[in-house]
Amino acid sequence: MKYLALFTIVLAACASEAPNTDFDASAGSATVTVAGDGFVDLDGRRMPSEAAVLELRQRTREMSIEDLTLHFVVHVRAGAPVDDDDQLRIVEGINRWLDQLTIMGVKQAAVQ
């Protein structure tokens, strides 16, 4: 239950802040919506999270360092939770995605 409260606070904080409009997406962008079942929605396509990480990793490897760090944006969103356990898995999934984006070298990531 403590995770539910933490998750609610985090989502409320994200929802109350204005979106960051300073990001430069001139090299492209991606949107990842994390579900609580091990799947994500990557740019409108539902797939296992691991497959999405691999696909985005391949996409970012093709970019120049400048494009990757200054001109590519990834939006990470929480999917609709079904229950408390789902909420916890979504938070863990978002954290994992942020770790993976760091490893990929993505500097412009927004959690929504």
Helices and strands as residue ranges (DSSP letters): H 2-16, E 29-34, E 39-42, E 45-48, H 49-61, H 65-70, E 73-78, H 84-104, E 108-111
